[in-house]
Amino acid sequence: MKIIIGEPIPFFSNGDEDSFFYWLKSIDAVQGFVGCPSGLEITLTDPVDEHSLRELIGLATRYGLDMRWLRQFRNDANKLWFDDETTYWHKSVFGSN
């Protein structure tokens, strides 16, 4: 599956940028990525496993990415923890009720 995410917040140093891409590459579900005019096109396994989804949440939070693209990964297997309204990411991913 291919998704497009927006640009992260400005990197604070070359090392910060390196860390972003190192982290992204280390996520099991990430098969590859390439820059595109509207941000970054990421190729992911389908489905995205729980550990990878948690890492994507962390990466998106740390680098100030719009997190609404993550909502597409909600499914019956993860909805209890992923769609939990008490989590720090819920409003950023799913919006407010």
N, C-alpha and C positions, 0 to 999 in steps of 0.2 A: 504494500500500500504506500502511496506517495502522499505526503502532506506538505503544505507550505506554511512556514511560520514567518512572522515579521522579524525585523532586525532586533537583536538584543540592545539593551542600553549601551551607550558608548563604553568601550573597554577602557580601563584605567591605565593599562600598560600592555606591552607586548606579551608579558607573562600571563596577564589576565585573559587576553584573547587566546593564548595557547591553552590555558586551563579550560576554557569553555569548550574548545574543540576536542581536547583530550577527553574530557568528561563525556561529551556527546558520543565520541567514538567508542568509549568503554561500555556503553549501554547495550546489553545483549540484543535488544529488539531493533537497534539501528543497523541497517545494512549498508547505508551510504548516505551521502548528502552532497549537495552542490549549490553554489550561489545562484540566485535568479533575480530578476528585476524587482520582485516584491519581497525579497528576503532570502530564505533558505529553504530549499526543497529537500526533504528528508524521506528516505525510503525505509519503511519499517516492516517487520514481520506482521502477519495477521493471523491470529490475534496478538496483541501486545501483552506479554506476561506481567504478573503483578510487580515483580522486582523492577522491571524496566519502566513500568508506569510510575512507580514511586520515584525512580531516578529522574524521569522526565518532569515530574512535578517539582522536584528539588531544583533541577537545572533551570526550569522556567521561572521559579520563584527567585532564585539567586541572581539571575541575569535580567530580571524585569520584563520577561516576555509576556505578551498577551496570552492568557492561559485558556481562553475559550475553545481553542482547537483541541484541547485534551478531552472535552466532554464526549467526543465521538467514541472514546474507549470505554465508556460505561456499558456494562453488560451484567447479566444475571450472576456471573461468578464474582464480580467485584463490587457490585452496587452497595453492599452493606458498609464497606469501609470507604470506598471512593466517593459515594454520594452522601456521606455522613455530614450533616449540616454543622457539626461542631468542629470540623477540621479547619485548619488555617487556609486551605486552598479552596474550600467549597464556593465561596462568593466569587472568587476570581474565575473559577471554571464554569460554574452553573448559573451565576447571577444570584440576585436576591429574590426570595419568594414574595 
